[in-house]
Amino acid sequence: MPDTLKIPASVETLATGSGYTPTRRDLLASDNPTDSWGPIAYAAALQSRAWPDPDFVQTGDIINQAVENTISGTAAATDAAKLAVEQIKRIPMPDAPTPADAAAAVPTGQ
């Protein structure tokens, strides 16, 4: 069960059953929805930077542990989710601009 959320078929089944777009980019790129809104939602999700993932494997492990802790009764769902968020926030984002990079990108008066 710990790796269930990493398996593309599981994610696809969940997305199909729920009516939502898949959360995995590889599935968004390979799936061809046939309903009227699916192609638009899939394309928009692929173009979106709304869910940057600093480390797919590490975040998957963190989320799986949160699910396992909730299912086993080790932690309440809210506590498991809070811990997962804290752990994911500590993962450095690849190529993330630093505040100095952002400041340097702001044009100065010419």
Beta strands, then each sheet from edge to edge (+ up, - down):
end
